[in-house]
Amino acid sequence: MPRLNSYHLPAELWPAQNAPRVRLEGPEARHLLGVLRAKPGDILRLFDGQGRSCLCELVAASGKDKAELAVREQLLEPRPTAGIVLALGWNKSSRRDWVLEKAVELDALGLLFWTAVRSQGAAPPEAKDSWREKCVQAAKQCGSAWLPELGVVTGGVEGLARVAAKPYGCYDACYVLDEGAPIDAQPDPASLAAGRSLMVIGPEGGLERREAEILTRAGFKALSLGPRPLRWETAALYCLGLAHYAARKQEHSRT
């Protein structure tokens, strides 16, 4: 079967178990009916970003923004319990959109943004709807059933240290990319995929020495990505790729 077109249906609108029909409305329905010109009988995929998806058949359309769908099969993908959460120093918006997209494709558990000393501007007080929409669009393209958790940490590096502090932190391991770390202190892919890991990446220009010291004193392990400075988004992709590779390798070994 060719890859089905996917459409996002928020969790609060999701059909009840064994419900025969569901309605798709708004921009998603307009894309289905107006852009793709779907016809009754066409099959599509719905997902809520919280692990649920279903195969549906277009039954009828009402205008250009309401589609009546017959539910053929509902699926549930368990919530991942291991993976990486990136804590990214606030940076340029053009690069931020790219990282959001790759985080979905590479199964990041979450993205936290925080304002570092060298950040270009300040992070907003909470995650923006436009960030979530960027993640939804990426999930529609790659078929992911889960969207990463998005958040903003206030209070600078001290706030970030508090987020990860035991017993309140929900992380099995915490790391910080630090220019002062030994070159051979490289991330271990298996460790990144062994539990819920938090990886701190500074903004363009990196962390100030004081910020790195605050985090290491709080229990973060300092890591290096090699002798050359990497761009913000390159460092993020590097870490996401390592965790994704290790997770897929573990899945293969269990089958």
Secondary structure as UniProt FT lines:
FT   STRAND          6..8
FT   HELIX           11..13
FT   TURN            17..18
FT   STRAND          21..25
FT   HELIX           26..30
FT   HELIX           31..35
FT   TURN            40..41
FT   STRAND          43..47
FT   STRAND          52..61
FT   TURN            63..64
FT   STRAND          66..76
FT   STRAND          83..89
FT   HELIX           93..105
FT   TURN            106..107
FT   STRAND          110..114
FT   TURN            117..118
FT   HELIX           129..142
FT   STRAND          149..153
FT   HELIX           156..164
FT   TURN            166..168
FT   STRAND          173..177
FT   TURN            179..180
FT   TURN            183..184
FT   HELIX           189..192
FT   TURN            193..194
FT   STRAND          196..201
FT   TURN            204..205
FT   HELIX           209..217
FT   TURN            218..219
FT   STRAND          221..223
FT   HELIX           232..254
//
